[in-house]
Amino acid sequence: MSKILRISEFQHKLPLNIINEDFNVFYEQFLKSDLGKIYLATPFSELSQSFQLKACKKGPDCIFSAKGKIALMMLKNYYGCSDAKLIELLNGNVYMQYFCDIVLPLDSPLTNFKIVSQIRMELAKKLDVRKVQEALAKSWRPYMNDLDKVLIDATCYESELRFPTNQKLLWECIVWNYKQMKSLCGILKIKLPRTKYIDWCKRYNQYSRKRKKTAKQRTKTTRGLLKLLYKLNGELSKIENQHSFEQTTKYTKQRGTIRLIYQQQSKIFTTGKAFPIELLA
């Protein structure tokens, strides 16, 4: 093993051009590193074909080849750093340059870190997940064991789940009640009862758009929604009592759920004024 030289202990000039002169030596050491092993196991040519990357014939040549663009995105995920930090590491690490199929001149390093986001957008538009998976599966088959087994992550979540609040729950009950009441009035050919639903549509939209909601605003909104829900529940009960129509199991179950929600929310929320629930019994 050659002796390691410290910069503070000698006055000789550093042989900066040794990377270009002894390219094979550096490249062999790169292939033995962890990054080099990933490089050898990645089918860059097949991935380039799946992305259908082509060199632009007009203008100057692109800094990164099709292979280098994919490799740069892999380095981004491998090191988990920002675009600016990735370019900084790329300028000072010859192994990362080999991985991206480039050798940067020492006197003119990359300075535009936005090139990373530009390449990311280009690859995102041309990404075909199925083709990429097939290319990786064929290349990684020799490194894979237990191919007859399937491992699935047990973690799951609801992507459409919203942050639950009392106001959202009450509003959804109000919307369902109003739509059912409007539909029943149209079928039975009776006059639609007057409510403040239209006014509350505007008020609730304004309330929901606010990023920060004060306790006073939440209290005021909850009080108004409870009053409106009580009104709609009562009007629907009147229609059910005065007119005979077939109620489906889903309709009956939903009505019971909304009654329960109203009773629970009115108990939780202290308004100083009791809301009668005779019509909800």
C-alpha positions in Angstrom: 0.0 0.0 0.0 1.4 3.4 -1.0 2.0 6.0 1.6 -0.8 8.5 2.0 0.5 12.1 1.6 -0.9 15.0 3.6 -1.3 18.3 1.8 0.1 20.2 4.7 3.4 18.2 4.8 4.6 18.6 1.2 5.1 21.5 -1.3 4.8 19.5 -4.6 2.1 20.2 -7.1 -0.8 17.8 -7.1 -1.0 15.7 -10.3 -4.6 16.6 -11.1 -4.5 15.1 -14.6 -3.8 11.6 -13.2 -7.5 10.7 -13.5 -7.4 11.0 -17.3 -4.0 9.4 -17.6 -4.8 6.4 -15.4 -8.4 6.0 -16.4 -8.3 2.2 -16.3 -7.0 2.1 -12.8 -9.6 4.4 -11.5 -12.4 2.7 -13.4 -11.4 -0.8 -12.1 -11.5 0.6 -8.5 -14.9 2.1 -9.3 -16.3 -1.2 -10.4 -15.2 -2.8 -7.1 -17.0 -0.2 -5.0 -20.6 -0.5 -3.8 -21.6 2.1 -6.4 -19.8 0.1 -9.1 -21.7 -3.0 -8.1 -25.0 -1.2 -8.6 -23.7 0.1 -11.9 -22.9 -3.4 -13.2 -26.2 -4.8 -12.0 -28.3 -2.1 -13.7 -29.4 -2.7 -17.3 -29.0 0.8 -18.5 -29.3 0.0 -22.2 -32.7 -1.8 -21.7 -33.9 1.1 -19.5 -32.9 3.6 -22.1 -34.9 1.7 -24.7 -38.0 1.6 -22.4 -37.8 5.3 -21.9 -37.3 5.8 -25.7 -34.6 8.4 -25.1 -33.1 9.9 -28.2 -30.3 12.4 -28.7 -31.4 15.7 -30.0 -29.9 16.5 -33.5 -30.4 20.2 -33.1 -28.3 22.5 -30.9 -25.3 21.5 -28.7 -24.9 18.0 -27.4 -26.6 17.2 -24.1 -24.2 16.9 -21.1 -25.8 13.5 -20.1 -26.4 10.6 -22.4 -29.6 8.6 -22.2 -27.8 6.2 -19.9 -26.4 9.1 -17.8 -29.9 10.6 -17.3 -31.2 7.4 -15.8 -28.0 7.0 -13.7 -28.3 10.6 -12.3 -31.9 9.9 -11.1 -30.6 6.7 -9.4 -27.9 8.7 -7.7 -30.5 11.2 -6.5 -32.4 8.4 -4.8 -29.3 6.6 -3.6 -27.8 9.6 -1.8 -31.2 11.2 -0.8 -30.0 14.8 -1.3 -31.2 17.9 -3.0 -30.6 18.8 -6.6 -28.0 21.4 -5.7 -26.2 19.0 -3.3 -26.2 16.2 -6.0 -24.4 18.4 -8.5 -21.9 19.5 -5.8 -21.2 15.8 -5.1 -21.0 15.0 -8.7 -18.4 17.7 -9.4 -16.1 16.3 -6.7 -16.6 12.5 -6.9 -15.1 10.7 -9.9 -17.0 7.5 -9.1 -20.3 9.3 -9.4 -19.1 10.7 -12.7 -18.3 7.2 -14.0 -21.7 6.1 -12.8 -23.3 8.8 -14.9 -21.1 8.0 -18.0 -19.3 11.4 -17.9 -15.9 12.9 -16.8 -16.2 16.5 -15.9 -13.2 18.8 -16.5 -11.6 20.1 -13.3 -11.6 23.7 -14.6 -15.3 23.7 -15.7 -17.6 21.9 -13.2 -21.4 21.9 -13.5 -23.0 24.9 -11.9 -26.6 24.6 -13.1 -28.3 22.4 -10.6 -31.7 22.8 -12.4 -30.6 20.3 -15.0 -31.5 17.6 -12.4 -35.2 18.7 -12.3 -35.2 19.1 -16.1 -34.1 15.5 -16.6 -36.5 14.3 -13.9 -39.4 16.0 -15.8 -38.2 14.5 -19.1 -38.1 11.0 -17.7 -41.4 11.3 -15.9 -43.2 12.1 -19.2 -41.8 9.0 -20.9 -42.0 6.6 -17.9 -43.6 3.2 -18.6 -43.6 1.4 -15.3 -44.4 -2.0 -16.8 -41.5 -1.9 -19.3 -39.1 -0.6 -16.6 -40.1 -3.4 -14.3 -39.6 -6.1 -17.0 -36.1 -4.8 -17.8 -35.1 -4.8 -14.2 -36.6 -8.2 -13.5 -34.7 -9.8 -16.4 -31.4 -8.3 -15.3 -31.8 -8.9 -11.5 -33.1 -12.5 -11.8 -29.7 -14.0 -11.1 -29.4 -12.0 -7.9 -32.9 -12.9 -6.7 -33.8 -15.9 -4.4 -37.1 -17.5 -3.6 -38.8 -16.5 -6.8 -41.9 -18.6 -5.9 -42.7 -16.3 -3.0 -44.4 -12.9 -3.0 -43.8 -10.4 -0.2 -46.4 -7.7 0.3 -46.0 -4.7 2.6 -48.7 -4.8 5.3 -48.9 -1.1 5.6 -51.9 0.4 3.9 -53.7 3.7 4.0 -56.8 5.4 2.6 -55.7 7.8 -0.1 -59.0 9.6 -0.2 -59.3 10.0 3.6 -59.7 13.6 4.6 -58.8 15.1 8.0 -62.0 14.5 10.0 -63.7 17.5 11.7 -67.1 18.0 13.3 -67.9 20.7 10.7 -67.2 18.3 7.7 -69.3 15.6 9.2 -72.2 17.9 9.8 -72.0 19.4 6.3 -72.0 16.0 4.6 -75.1 15.1 6.6 -76.7 18.3 5.4 -75.8 17.8 1.8 -77.3 14.3 1.8 -80.5 15.4 3.5 -81.0 18.3 1.1 -80.4 16.1 -2.0 -82.9 13.5 -0.7 -85.5 16.1 0.2 -85.2 17.7 -3.3 -85.4 14.4 -5.0 -88.5 13.4 -3.0 -90.2 16.7 -3.6 -89.7 16.2 -7.3 -91.0 12.7 -7.3 -94.0 13.5 -5.1 -94.6 16.8 -7.0 -94.8 18.9 -3.8 -93.2 22.2 -3.0 -89.7 22.2 -1.8 -89.5 23.5 1.8 -87.6 26.7 2.4 -84.2 26.3 4.0 -81.0 28.3 4.2 -79.1 25.6 2.4 -78.1 27.8 -0.6 -76.8 30.5 1.7 -74.9 28.0 3.8 -73.2 26.6 0.6 -71.4 29.9 0.2 -70.7 30.4 3.9 -69.3 26.9 4.3 -67.1 27.2 1.1 -65.6 30.4 2.5 -65.0 28.7 5.8 -63.4 25.6 4.3 -61.0 27.7 2.2 -59.5 29.3 5.3 -56.2 27.7 6.2 -56.4 28.8 9.9 -59.7 28.7 11.6 -60.1 30.3 15.0 -62.1 28.8 17.8 -64.8 31.5 17.4 -65.2 30.7 13.7 -65.5 27.0 14.4 -68.1 27.6 17.1 -70.1 29.9 15.0 -70.0 27.5 12.0 -70.9 24.4 14.1 -73.9 26.2 15.7 -75.2 27.2 12.3 -74.7 23.7 10.8 -76.5 22.1 13.7 -79.5 24.4 13.3 -79.6 23.7 9.5 -79.3 19.9 10.0 -82.1 20.0 12.6 -84.3 21.9 10.1 -83.6 19.4 7.3 -84.1 16.4 9.5 -87.5 17.8 10.5 -88.6 18.6 7.0 -87.7 15.1 5.8 -89.6 13.6 8.8 -92.7 15.6 7.8 -92.5 14.4 4.2 -92.1 10.8 5.4 -95.1 11.1 7.7 -97.4 13.0 5.3 -96.6 11.0 2.1 -96.4 7.3 1.7 -93.4 6.0 -0.4 -91.2 3.0 -0.4 -88.1 3.6 1.7 -85.1 1.5 0.7 -82.9 -0.2 3.3 -80.0 2.1 2.5 -82.2 5.2 2.8 -83.5 4.1 6.2 -80.0 3.2 7.5 -78.6 6.5 6.3 -81.4 8.5 8.0 -80.8 6.6 11.3 -77.1 7.3 11.1 -77.7 11.1 10.5 -80.1 11.2 13.4 -77.5 9.6 15.7 -74.8 12.0 14.4 -77.0 15.0 15.2 -77.8 13.8 18.7 -74.1 13.2 19.5 -72.9 16.4 18.0 -75.6 18.5 19.8 -74.5 16.9 23.1 -70.8 17.6 22.4 -71.4 21.1 21.3 -72.5 23.4 24.1 -74.5 26.3 22.6 -76.4 27.5 25.6 -79.7 26.8 23.8 -81.3 23.4 23.7 -82.2 21.9 20.3 -85.5 20.0 20.4 -85.2 16.5 18.9 -88.9 15.4 18.9 -88.9 15.1 15.2 -85.7 13.0 15.3 -87.1 10.4 17.6 
